Amino acid sequence: MKRRIRTITVFGSSRPRESDNECTIARHLGAELVKKGFSVCTGGYGGVMEAVPRGAHDEGGQGNRRYRSIFQVDRK
């Protein structure tokens, strides 16, 4: 029997910077989800959606960021 990969999708703001508390929490969330056997998928870009898969990757798990070229992000 084929093993199913359980994936959780996380969407959040792209505005927080890596040093912001929101990104710290998101990175921790990604790591904890991997510890529980999940893969994570986010909407891409920066901020929370970058931090979650980074935390998953740091724990040795899978973290995927999906990009859509129709979105324009102003990171001023």
Summary of the structure (lengths in Angstrom):
residues: 76
radius of gyration: 12.6
end to end distance: 49.4
largest distance: 49.4
contacts: 228
relative contact order: 0.24
helix: 34%
strand: 17%
